[in-house]
Amino acid sequence: MSEFHKRFEAAEHKVIVLDFYATWCAPCKDIDKVVKALARQYANKVDVIKINVDRFDDLVETYKVRSMPTFVFIKNNRKIGRVIGADEHKLKQTLSKVCK
């Protein structure tokens, strides 16, 4: 948890993308390459933090995650978006919108 808080605080002006996943989740594995590519593409504007749902119950509860993958977008400590499922188009569209 301390690593999560350090990265959260270090992001400052960036959009934080919380990537809730599970190691056993096939759709999570399928979308992972896309997430990594988008993290590189938006490196100056986004910080992606991967959260294993099996290890961080408190964060799952805090962000009300019920399906995987779930992507929660945060800026200035405020939730500004959410994408549920391995929807590449919606993920790209949301990132483009929140990074303007």
Secondary structure, 3 states (H helix, E strand, C coil): CHHHHHHHHHCCCCEEEEEEECCCCHHHHHHHHHHHHHHHHCCCCEEEEEEECCCCHHHHHHCCCCCCCEEEEEECCEEEEEEECCCHHHHHHHHHHHCC
